[in-house]
Amino acid sequence: MGQWVEVTLHVDGEAAEAVAQELQKFCHQGVSIEQGGAMPIAWDEDEHPQPEYLIVRGYYADDDRAAETKQKIDQVLVYLNMMYPVGEAMYHTVQDENWADAWKVHYKPVRLGKRILIRPRWIEVETQPEDVVISLDPGMAFGTGTHPTTQLCLEALELVVEPGIDMLDLGCGSGILSIAAAKMGAQDIYAVDIDPVAVKTTIENADDNGVGEAITSEAGSLEAVLETGRQFDLVVVNILAKIIIPMCDNNLGQTVKPGGLAVFSGLIEDQVEEVEAALRKTGLEPYQRLQQTDWVAVLAKRPA
């Protein structure tokens, strides 16, 4: 019977994505970001309750390379701690027959916005008729609905998705945003990611949610999208400011139809003005911000 090593860090929202991205290089059995601490069962529509902290968790094989993997992870964390405090990792082993259950036990249903309900695939929850229910098995791809960047995008989709629109999900991760848009009425969604694992996960999650026919997912980048010549009613980019800004220099605005809309997330508050300036240069006009703690999403439009 084999074993797996579970590596865990308790971090704040700003550090979670960076830590998860680094762990993904070593934890090929999956990396998750989840809420830590107590969260209220219900809250008012205008409130945005925050978790006490976020938990980044990954798994790698407990084999003859495990000690070397642990050393590499610890070394990466030393460098991360030089830039931003992320703390030390905690390690413990999980038996092969139990590791999947150990992975799943940490996921809980999440309610967002007015009617979005995200549930792990293995948990049944009580729903309301108007709920947009998204069932996820995140696997190795990013996007479980627990991080503020994803939550802000989902709340933005409630504001901008109209029935029958087409959409580009650039950096689709687990496919959560594409699935939400499809369930809100979008009919032709192109979900791309440079990571083939993300593409596979998006396709599986879309099929599981009954919206596979509305979503086409392929491995690709902004350059690949531009080569198709396609433009979209809505473009959603949930990545990072340091990636979005160069994309703007590479004609990102051309993916949006005249009169179309775009949502950009993964931004820290002090990066917003620089990102909005880049959006204007690429032909988009920012018109609204959504915010949770230090995280911000920007809504923009391309003039008709």
Secondary structure, 3 states (H helix, E strand, C coil): CCEEEEEEEEECHHHHHHHHHHHCCCCCCCEEEEEECCCCCCCCCCCCCCCCEEEEEEEEECCCCHHHHHHHHHHHHHHHHHHCCCCCCEEEEEECCCHHHHHHCCCCCEEECCCEEEEECCCCCCCCCCCEEEEECCCCCCCCCCCHHHHHHHHHHHHHCCCCCEEEEECCCCCHHHHHHHHCCCCEEEEEECCHHHHHHHHHHHHHCCCHHHEEEEECCHHHHHHHCCCEEEEEEECCHHHHHHHHHCCHHHHEEEEEEEEEEEEEHHHHHHHHHHHHHCCCEEEEEEEECCEEEEEEECCC
